[in-house]
Every structure is written in C-alpha cells, then in structure tokens.
Amino acid sequence: MGSTTELAAELDRRVAGLTRLLRGQTGAGLSVTALSTLRRVEAGEACRITELAAAEQVAQPSMTALVGRLESRGLVQRESDPADRRAVRVAITDVGREQLAAVRGARAELLAARIDRLDGSERAALAAALPALDSLLSP
C-alpha cells in the first residue's frame, strides 16, 4: 500500500462491504436510520429529537416521524425534559433494548461464521487491527 490516500480508499471499500453485509441483519423491519437512532438513544440518557436529528443528519420533521414509528412499536418512549418542560426527550424501552440485543446477536452470529472461515494468521491480523480501528473511530 503506497500512500495514506490509497490505504484510506481500500479501507473504505472494505468498510462499505461490511456495512452492506450487516445491513441485512437489522431485523424486524428496522431501517438503518431507525437502528442507528435506537442505538444512539440506548447509549446515552434520553435524547431530544433535535439532537437525534442532528446526529443522524436528517431533518427534524423526519426524526419526529421516525421517533413516532419507533414509539408506536414500543421501542422508545417520549418523556418531558426535566431541565425544560417544553422539550421532549426520547428514551429506549425494555422492548427496544431487546430488539437491539437481537440485532446485535444476529450480526455477531453472521460475523462469527465468516471469521470461522479464516485461518489462524488471518484471525490474528483481524484481532491486531481492532485497536487501530478503535483509534480511527475516536474523535
């Protein structure tokens, strides 16, 4: 691999392939944005819809509609914001946590089956790359 740009292009190609592979494992008809939003709500405390819209790079009306769909499925609930009673926050429900756990489990099984096909040196190389990938993902 010659330049940093070439390495970046090759990494992008592989990340895109993994993303396509895993998208098929969203489960229960959740879109990629719905799943990402659900993960984001689970990761922190309850979030405002405006924060979720900005984080997911969608318009606020689109996020409001998405939260409504997630809420109708029992995956999230709206709560008033204790700091500002005019604002609404979104919190994950137990059903939402269960749905995320099911998606994560299905994705892990899919990847595990693929990893099982690797030889020992390929597995070691993949494991050795994880800290570098973590560094790429940190702000």
Beta strands, then each sheet from edge to edge (+ up, - down):
strand 1: 47-48
strand 2: 76-81
strand 3: 84-92
sheet 1: 1+ 3- 2+
end
